[in-house]
């Protein structure tokens, strides 16, 4: 008669439940907000420098196609630098508001509800 082996059980074992990840806290919200505001400030400084550079050196070409391409590139570069400024600042504001909300009473219960 064979003895039952613990490794070859007839019953399938249930997979172990993954441990839940810890929730983000106020410290990570404020550090993310400060980081994003810092990057937004750097992007604003870059935007002003790019804008100043193009104000001092406007593109001027004799060929109309070259002039149109130069104006397009100037608009694209200035627009992207200000878009980066807006994006970082908006994310920083959102994280700061989430930080404020996390300090209010009842935040942990609101996070647990589906």
DSSP file (Angstrom, degrees, kcal/mol; ACC not computed):
  #  RESIDUE AA STRUCTURE BP1 BP2  ACC     N-H-->O    O-->H-N    N-H-->O    O-->H-N    TCO  KAPPA ALPHA  PHI   PSI    X-CA   Y-CA   Z-CA
    1    1 A X              0   0    0      0, 0.0     2,-0.3     0, 0.0     0, 0.0   0.000 360.0 360.0 360.0 135.5    0.0    0.0    0.0
    2    2 A X        -     0   0    0      1,-0.0     2,-0.3     3,-0.0     3,-0.0  -0.588 360.0-129.4 -87.1 141.5    1.4    3.4   -1.0
    3    3 A X        -     0   0    0     -2,-0.3     2,-0.2     1,-0.1    -1,-0.0  -0.692  32.0-103.5 -88.3 143.3    1.7    6.2    1.6
    4    4 A X        -     0   0    0     -2,-0.3     2,-0.4     1,-0.0     5,-0.1  -0.457  32.7-143.1 -69.1 132.8    0.3    9.5    0.6
    5    5 A X        -     0   0    0      3,-0.3     3,-0.3    -2,-0.2    -1,-0.0  -0.775   7.0-140.0 -96.1 139.3    2.9   12.0   -0.4
    6    6 A X  S    S+     0   0    0     -2,-0.4     3,-0.5     1,-0.2    -1,-0.1   0.762 101.2  52.1 -71.7 -23.8    2.4   15.6    0.6
    7    7 A X  S    S+     0   0    0      1,-0.2     2,-0.3    -3,-0.0    -1,-0.2   0.756 107.7  50.7 -84.6 -23.7    3.8   16.9   -2.7
    8    8 A X  S    S+     0   0    0     -3,-0.3    -3,-0.3     2,-0.0    -1,-0.2  -0.425  77.5 162.3-110.5  57.6    1.5   14.8   -4.9
    9    9 A X        -     0   0    0     -3,-0.5     4,-0.1    -2,-0.3    -3,-0.1  -0.466  42.2-136.9 -75.6 146.6   -1.8   15.6   -3.3
   10   10 A X  S    S+     0   0    0     -2,-0.1     2,-0.4     2,-0.1    -1,-0.1   0.761  86.4  79.4 -74.7 -24.9   -5.0   14.9   -5.2
   11   11 A X  S    S-     0   0    0      1,-0.0     2,-0.2     0, 0.0    -2,-0.1  -0.704  86.0-124.7 -86.7 130.5   -6.5   18.3   -4.2
   12   12 A X        -     0   0    0     -2,-0.4     2,-0.3     1,-0.1    -2,-0.1  -0.500  24.8-125.8 -71.9 141.7   -5.2   21.3   -6.1
   13   13 A X        -     0   0    0     -2,-0.2     2,-0.2    -4,-0.1    -1,-0.1  -0.668  21.3-116.4 -89.1 142.8   -3.8   24.0   -4.0
   14   14 A X        -     0   0    0     -2,-0.3     3,-0.1     1,-0.1    -1,-0.1  -0.533  35.6-106.0 -75.3 140.3   -5.1   27.5   -4.3
   15   15 A X        -     0   0    0     -2,-0.2     2,-0.1     1,-0.1    -1,-0.1  -0.367  41.6 -99.3 -66.1 146.5   -2.6   30.1   -5.5
   16   16 A X        -     0   0    0      1,-0.1     2,-0.2    -3,-0.1    -1,-0.1  -0.429  38.8-114.5 -67.4 136.6   -1.4   32.4   -2.9
   17   17 A X        -     0   0    0     -2,-0.1    -1,-0.1     1,-0.1     2,-0.1  -0.513  33.3-111.9 -72.4 136.5   -3.1   35.8   -2.9
   18   18 A X        -     0   0    0     -2,-0.2     2,-0.3     1,-0.1    -1,-0.1  -0.400  32.4-109.9 -67.9 144.9   -0.8   38.6   -3.8
   19   19 A X        -     0   0    0      1,-0.1    -1,-0.1    -2,-0.1     2,-0.1  -0.563  38.2-109.5 -74.0 136.3   -0.1   41.0   -1.0
   20   20 A X        -     0   0    0     -2,-0.3     2,-0.2     1,-0.1    -1,-0.1  -0.373  31.9-113.1 -68.0 143.6   -1.8   44.4   -1.6
   21   21 A X        -     0   0    0      1,-0.1    -1,-0.1    -2,-0.1     2,-0.1  -0.482  37.2-102.6 -72.8 144.3    0.5   47.2   -2.4
   22   22 A X        -     0   0    0     -2,-0.2    -1,-0.1     1,-0.1     3,-0.1  -0.414  39.8-109.5 -68.3 144.8    0.7   49.9    0.2
   23   23 A X        -     0   0    0      1,-0.1     2,-0.2    -2,-0.1    -1,-0.1  -0.352  34.5-101.5 -70.5 151.8   -1.3   53.0   -0.6
   24   24 A X        -     0   0    0      1,-0.1     2,-0.2    -2,-0.1    -1,-0.1  -0.484  42.6-151.5 -71.2 145.6    0.5   56.2   -1.4
   25   25 A X     >  -     0   0    0     -2,-0.2     4,-1.5    -3,-0.1     3,-0.5  -0.524  31.2 -88.0-113.1-179.1    0.7   58.7    1.5
   26   26 A X  H  > S+     0   0    0      1,-0.2     4,-2.5     2,-0.2     5,-0.2   0.817 120.7  60.9 -60.2 -32.0    0.9   62.4    1.9
   27   27 A X  H  > S+     0   0    0      1,-0.2     4,-2.1     2,-0.2    -1,-0.2   0.905 105.6  45.6 -65.4 -40.4    4.6   62.4    1.8
   28   28 A X  H  > S+     0   0    0     -3,-0.5     4,-1.9     2,-0.2    -1,-0.2   0.832 112.1  53.2 -72.4 -29.8    4.8   60.9   -1.7
   29   29 A X  H  X S+     0   0    0     -4,-1.5     4,-2.2     2,-0.2    -2,-0.2   0.938 112.2  43.1 -67.5 -45.5    2.1   63.4   -2.9
   30   30 A X  H  X S+     0   0    0     -4,-2.5     4,-2.5     2,-0.2     5,-0.2   0.875 114.1  50.3 -70.8 -36.0    4.0   66.4   -1.6
   31   31 A X  H  X S+     0   0    0     -4,-2.1     4,-2.1    -5,-0.2    -1,-0.2   0.903 112.6  47.1 -69.1 -38.3    7.3   65.2   -2.9
   32   32 A X  H  X S+     0   0    0     -4,-1.9     4,-2.4     2,-0.2    -2,-0.2   0.884 112.1  51.1 -66.1 -38.1    5.8   64.6   -6.4
   33   33 A X  H  X S+     0   0    0     -4,-2.2     4,-2.7     2,-0.2     5,-0.2   0.931 111.2  46.4 -64.5 -46.1    4.2   68.0   -6.3
   34   34 A X  H  X S+     0   0    0     -4,-2.5     4,-2.2     1,-0.2    -2,-0.2   0.892 113.1  50.2 -64.6 -39.1    7.4   69.8   -5.5
   35   35 A X  H  X S+     0   0    0     -4,-2.1     4,-2.4     2,-0.2    -1,-0.2   0.926 112.5  46.4 -63.3 -44.5    9.3   67.8   -8.1
   36   36 A X  H  X S+     0   0    0     -4,-2.4     4,-2.3     1,-0.2    -2,-0.2   0.899 112.2  49.8 -68.0 -39.9    6.7   68.6  -10.8
   37   37 A X  H  X S+     0   0    0     -4,-2.7     4,-2.3     2,-0.2    -1,-0.2   0.891 110.5  52.0 -64.1 -37.6    6.6   72.3   -9.8
   38   38 A X  H  X S+     0   0    0     -4,-2.2     4,-2.2     2,-0.2    -2,-0.2   0.921 110.9  45.9 -63.6 -44.2   10.4   72.4  -10.0
   39   39 A X  H  X S+     0   0    0     -4,-2.4     4,-2.4     1,-0.2    -1,-0.2   0.860 111.5  53.4 -67.0 -34.6   10.4   70.9  -13.5
   40   40 A X  H  X S+     0   0    0     -4,-2.3     4,-2.1     2,-0.2    -2,-0.2   0.891 108.2  50.0 -64.8 -39.5    7.6   73.3  -14.5
   41   41 A X  H  X S+     0   0    0     -4,-2.3     4,-2.3     2,-0.2    -2,-0.2   0.909 111.4  48.4 -65.2 -41.8    9.8   76.2  -13.2
   42   42 A X  H  X S+     0   0    0     -4,-2.2     4,-2.3     1,-0.2    -2,-0.2   0.900 111.1  50.4 -63.6 -40.1   12.7   75.0  -15.2
   43   43 A X  H  X S+     0   0    0     -4,-2.4     4,-2.4     2,-0.2    42,-0.2   0.865 109.0  52.2 -66.3 -34.6   10.5   74.6  -18.3
   44   44 A X  H  X S+     0   0    0     -4,-2.1     4,-2.4     2,-0.2    -2,-0.2   0.911 109.1  49.4 -66.4 -41.9    9.3   78.1  -17.8
   45   45 A X  H  X S+     0   0    0     -4,-2.3     4,-2.0     1,-0.2    -2,-0.2   0.916 112.4  48.2 -62.2 -42.1   12.8   79.4  -17.7
   46   46 A X  H  X S+     0   0    0     -4,-2.3     4,-2.6     2,-0.2    -2,-0.2   0.900 109.7  53.2 -63.3 -40.8   13.7   77.5  -20.9
   47   47 A X  H  X S+     0   0    0     -4,-2.4     4,-2.6    34,-0.2    -2,-0.2   0.916 109.0  48.2 -61.8 -43.9   10.5   78.8  -22.6
   48   48 A X  H  X S+     0   0    0     -4,-2.4     4,-2.4     1,-0.2    -1,-0.2   0.880 112.4  49.3 -65.8 -36.5   11.5   82.4  -21.8
   49   49 A X  H  X S+     0   0    0     -4,-2.0     4,-2.4     2,-0.2    -2,-0.2   0.908 112.3  47.1 -68.3 -40.8   15.0   81.9  -23.1
   50   50 A X  H  X S+     0   0    0     -4,-2.6     4,-2.3     2,-0.2    -2,-0.2   0.921 113.3  49.2 -65.3 -42.4   13.8   80.3  -26.3
   51   51 A X  H  X S+     0   0    0     -4,-2.6     4,-1.7    -5,-0.2    -2,-0.2   0.905 112.5  47.8 -63.5 -41.7   11.3   83.1  -26.8
   52   52 A X  H  X S+     0   0    0     -4,-2.4     4,-2.0     2,-0.2    -1,-0.2   0.884 109.4  53.3 -65.5 -38.8   14.0   85.7  -26.2
   53   53 A X  H  X S+     0   0    0     -4,-2.4     4,-1.8     1,-0.2    -2,-0.2   0.928 112.1  44.0 -62.7 -44.7   16.4   84.0  -28.6
   54   54 A X  H  < S+     0   0    0     -4,-2.3    -1,-0.2     1,-0.2    -2,-0.2   0.792 110.5  56.1 -72.2 -26.0   13.8   84.0  -31.3
   55   55 A X  H  < S+     0   0    0     -4,-1.7     3,-0.4    -5,-0.2    -1,-0.2   0.872 112.8  41.5 -70.8 -35.8   12.8   87.6  -30.5
   56   56 A X  H  < S+     0   0    0     -4,-2.0     2,-0.3     1,-0.2    -2,-0.2   0.802 125.9  34.4 -78.6 -29.5   16.4   88.7  -31.0
   57   57 A X  S  < S-     0   0    0     -4,-1.8    -1,-0.2    -5,-0.2    -2,-0.1  -0.636  76.5-174.7-127.0  73.4   17.0   86.6  -34.1
   58   58 A X        -     0   0    0     -3,-0.4     2,-0.3    -2,-0.3    -3,-0.1  -0.412  35.9-104.6 -68.1 145.0   13.8   86.3  -36.2
   59   59 A X        +     0   0    0     11,-0.1     2,-0.4    -5,-0.1    -1,-0.1  -0.518  44.0 176.0 -70.9 132.7   14.1   84.0  -39.1
   60   60 A X        +     0   0    0     -2,-0.3     2,-0.3    -3,-0.1     3,-0.1  -0.921   5.2 162.1-142.5 114.5   14.5   85.8  -42.4
   61   61 A X        -     0   0    0     -2,-0.4     6,-0.1     2,-0.1    -2,-0.0  -0.918  38.6-136.5-127.1 153.6   15.0   84.0  -45.7
   62   62 A X  S    S+     0   0    0     -2,-0.3     2,-0.4     4,-0.0    -1,-0.1   0.842  87.3  79.0 -79.1 -33.5   14.5   85.2  -49.2
   63   63 A X  S  > S-     0   0    0      1,-0.1     4,-2.1    -3,-0.1     5,-0.2  -0.605  76.0-143.8 -77.9 131.7   12.8   82.0  -50.4
   64   64 A X  H  > S+     0   0    0     -2,-0.4     4,-2.4     1,-0.2     5,-0.2   0.889  98.9  51.7 -64.5 -39.7    9.2   81.9  -49.3
   65   65 A X  H  > S+     0   0    0      1,-0.2     4,-2.3     2,-0.2    -1,-0.2   0.915 110.2  48.8 -63.7 -43.4    9.2   78.2  -48.6
   66   66 A X  H  > S+     0   0    0      1,-0.2     4,-2.3     2,-0.2    -1,-0.2   0.893 111.2  50.6 -63.5 -39.3   12.2   78.5  -46.4
   67   67 A X  H  X S+     0   0    0     -4,-2.1     4,-2.3     2,-0.2    -2,-0.2   0.907 110.4  49.4 -65.0 -41.8   10.6   81.4  -44.5
   68   68 A X  H  X S+     0   0    0     -4,-2.4     4,-2.2     1,-0.2    -2,-0.2   0.902 111.8  48.2 -64.5 -41.0    7.4   79.4  -44.0
   69   69 A X  H  X S+     0   0    0     -4,-2.3     4,-2.5     2,-0.2    -2,-0.2   0.900 111.4  50.7 -65.7 -40.7    9.4   76.4  -42.7
   70   70 A X  H  X S+     0   0    0     -4,-2.3     4,-2.3     2,-0.2    -2,-0.2   0.904 111.7  46.7 -65.1 -41.6   11.4   78.6  -40.3
   71   71 A X  H  X S+     0   0    0     -4,-2.3     4,-2.5     2,-0.2    -1,-0.2   0.893 112.0  51.8 -67.2 -38.8    8.3   80.2  -38.9
   72   72 A X  H  X S+     0   0    0     -4,-2.2     4,-2.4     2,-0.2    -2,-0.2   0.929 111.2  46.6 -61.4 -45.7    6.7   76.8  -38.5
   73   73 A X  H  X S+     0   0    0     -4,-2.5     4,-2.6     2,-0.2     5,-0.2   0.896 111.8  51.4 -65.6 -39.8    9.7   75.4  -36.6
   74   74 A X  H  X S+     0   0    0     -4,-2.3     4,-2.5     2,-0.2     5,-0.3   0.936 112.2  46.2 -61.4 -46.2    9.9   78.5  -34.4
   75   75 A X  H  X S+     0   0    0     -4,-2.5     4,-2.4     1,-0.2    -2,-0.2   0.893 113.2  50.1 -63.2 -40.4    6.2   78.2  -33.5
   76   76 A X  H  X S+     0   0    0     -4,-2.4     4,-2.4    -5,-0.2    -2,-0.2   0.926 113.0  44.7 -64.5 -46.2    6.6   74.5  -32.9
   77   77 A X  H  X S+     0   0    0     -4,-2.6     4,-1.8     2,-0.2    -2,-0.2   0.922 116.6  44.8 -68.1 -44.8    9.6   74.9  -30.6
   78   78 A X  H  X S+     0   0    0     -4,-2.5     4,-2.0    -5,-0.2     5,-0.2   0.916 114.7  49.9 -65.3 -42.5    8.1   77.8  -28.6
   79   79 A X  H  X S+     0   0    0     -4,-2.4     4,-2.0    -5,-0.3    -2,-0.2   0.896 110.0  49.7 -63.3 -41.2    4.8   76.0  -28.3
   80   80 A X  H  X S+     0   0    0     -4,-2.4     4,-2.0     2,-0.2    -1,-0.2   0.865 109.2  51.9 -67.7 -35.3    6.3   72.8  -27.1
   81   81 A X  H  X S+     0   0    0     -4,-1.8     4,-1.6     2,-0.2   -34,-0.2   0.910 113.0  44.0 -69.0 -39.8    8.3   74.5  -24.4
   82   82 A X  H  X S+     0   0    0     -4,-2.0     4,-2.4     2,-0.2    -2,-0.2   0.817 110.4  56.4 -72.8 -29.2    5.3   76.3  -23.1
   83   83 A X  H  X S+     0   0    0     -4,-2.0     4,-2.6     2,-0.2    -2,-0.2   0.895 106.4  49.9 -65.8 -39.6    3.3   73.1  -23.3
   84   84 A X  H  X S+     0   0    0     -4,-2.0     4,-2.4     2,-0.2     5,-0.3   0.896 109.6  52.1 -63.8 -39.8    5.9   71.4  -21.1
   85   85 A X  H  X S+     0   0    0     -4,-1.6     4,-2.1   -42,-0.2    -2,-0.2   0.944 112.5  44.5 -60.1 -48.6    5.6   74.3  -18.6
   86   86 A X  H  X S+     0   0    0     -4,-2.4     4,-2.7     2,-0.2     5,-0.2   0.916 113.2  50.9 -62.5 -44.2    1.8   73.9  -18.5
   87   87 A X  H  X S+     0   0    0     -4,-2.6     4,-2.3     1,-0.2     5,-0.2   0.942 112.6  43.8 -63.3 -49.6    1.9   70.2  -18.2
   88   88 A X  H  X S+     0   0    0     -4,-2.4     4,-2.2     1,-0.2    -1,-0.2   0.900 116.2  48.4 -63.1 -39.9    4.4   70.1  -15.3
   89   89 A X  H  X S+     0   0    0     -4,-2.1     4,-2.3    -5,-0.3    -2,-0.2   0.899 111.5  49.2 -68.4 -39.7    2.6   72.9  -13.5
   90   90 A X  H  X S+     0   0    0     -4,-2.7     4,-2.3     2,-0.2    -2,-0.2   0.900 112.0  48.0 -67.1 -40.9   -0.8   71.3  -13.9
   91   91 A X  H  X S+     0   0    0     -4,-2.3     4,-2.5    -5,-0.2     5,-0.2   0.905 111.2  51.7 -65.0 -41.1    0.4   67.9  -12.6
   92   92 A X  H  X S+     0   0    0     -4,-2.2     4,-2.1    -5,-0.2    -2,-0.2   0.900 109.9  49.2 -61.3 -41.1    2.1   69.7   -9.6
   93   93 A X  H  X S+     0   0    0     -4,-2.3     4,-2.4     2,-0.2    -2,-0.2   0.916 110.9  49.8 -64.7 -43.3   -1.2   71.4   -8.8
   94   94 A X  H  X S+     0   0    0     -4,-2.3     4,-2.0     1,-0.2    -2,-0.2   0.908 112.0  47.2 -62.2 -42.6   -3.1   68.2   -9.0
   95   95 A X  H  X S+     0   0    0     -4,-2.5     4,-2.1     2,-0.2    -1,-0.2   0.861 110.8  52.5 -68.0 -34.4   -0.7   66.4   -6.7
   96   96 A X  H  X S+     0   0    0     -4,-2.1     4,-2.3     2,-0.2    -2,-0.2   0.909 109.7  48.4 -67.4 -40.6   -0.7   69.3   -4.3
   97   97 A X  H  X S+     0   0    0     -4,-2.4     4,-2.3     2,-0.2    -2,-0.2   0.873 110.9  51.0 -65.8 -35.7   -4.5   69.2   -4.1
   98   98 A X  H  X S+     0   0    0     -4,-2.0     4,-2.1     2,-0.2    -2,-0.2   0.872 108.0  53.3 -66.9 -36.3   -4.3   65.4   -3.6
   99   99 A X  H  X S+     0   0    0     -4,-2.1     4,-0.9     2,-0.2    -2,-0.2   0.933 109.8  47.4 -61.0 -46.5   -1.9   66.1   -0.7
  100  100 A X  H >X S+     0   0    0     -4,-2.3     3,-0.8     1,-0.2     4,-0.7   0.917 112.3  50.0 -61.5 -43.1   -4.3   68.5    0.9
  101  101 A X  H >< S+     0   0    0     -4,-2.3     3,-0.8     1,-0.2    -1,-0.2   0.855 104.9  57.6 -64.2 -34.8   -7.1   66.0    0.4
  102  102 A X  H 3< S+     0   0    0     -4,-2.1    -1,-0.2     1,-0.2    -2,-0.2   0.724 102.6  55.4 -70.8 -19.0   -5.0   63.2    2.0
  103  103 A X  H << S+     0   0    0     -4,-0.9    -1,-0.2    -3,-0.8    -2,-0.2   0.673  88.6  95.1 -84.3 -17.2   -4.6   65.3    5.2
  104  104 A X  S X< S-     0   0    0     -3,-0.8     3,-1.1    -4,-0.7     2,-0.1  -0.404  88.8 -98.1 -73.3 149.9   -8.4   65.7    5.6
  105  105 A X  T 3  S+     0   0    0      1,-0.2    -1,-0.1     2,-0.1    -2,-0.1  -0.391 106.9  33.1 -67.2 145.8  -10.2   63.3    8.0
  106  106 A X  T 3> S+     0   0    0     -4,-0.1     4,-1.7    -3,-0.1    -1,-0.2   0.503  77.7 121.3  88.7   5.5  -11.9   60.4    6.3
  107  107 A X  H <> S+     0   0    0     -3,-1.1     4,-1.8     1,-0.2     5,-0.1   0.903  72.6  51.7 -68.4 -39.5   -9.3   60.1    3.4
  108  108 A X  H  > S+     0   0    0      1,-0.2     4,-1.1     2,-0.2    -1,-0.2   0.869 110.2  48.8 -68.0 -34.8   -8.4   56.5    4.2
  109  109 A X  H  > S+     0   0    0      1,-0.2     4,-1.0     2,-0.2    -1,-0.2   0.872 109.4  52.7 -70.7 -35.7  -12.1   55.4    4.2
  110  110 A X  H  < S+     0   0    0     -4,-1.7    -2,-0.2     1,-0.2    -1,-0.2   0.844 107.9  52.0 -67.5 -32.1  -12.7   57.1    0.9
  111  111 A X  H  < S+     0   0    0     -4,-1.8    -1,-0.2     1,-0.2    -2,-0.2   0.779 105.9  54.6 -74.2 -26.1   -9.7   55.3   -0.6
  112  112 A X  H  < S+     0   0    0     -4,-1.1     2,-0.2    -3,-0.2    -1,-0.2   0.734  87.6  91.1 -81.9 -22.0  -11.0   51.9    0.5
  113  113 A X     <        0   0    0     -4,-1.0     0, 0.0    -3,-0.2     0, 0.0  -0.520 360.0 360.0 -75.9 140.2  -14.4   52.2   -1.1
  114  114 A X              0   0    0     -2,-0.2    -1,-0.1     0, 0.0    -4,-0.0   0.506 360.0 360.0 -75.0 360.0  -14.6   50.8   -4.7
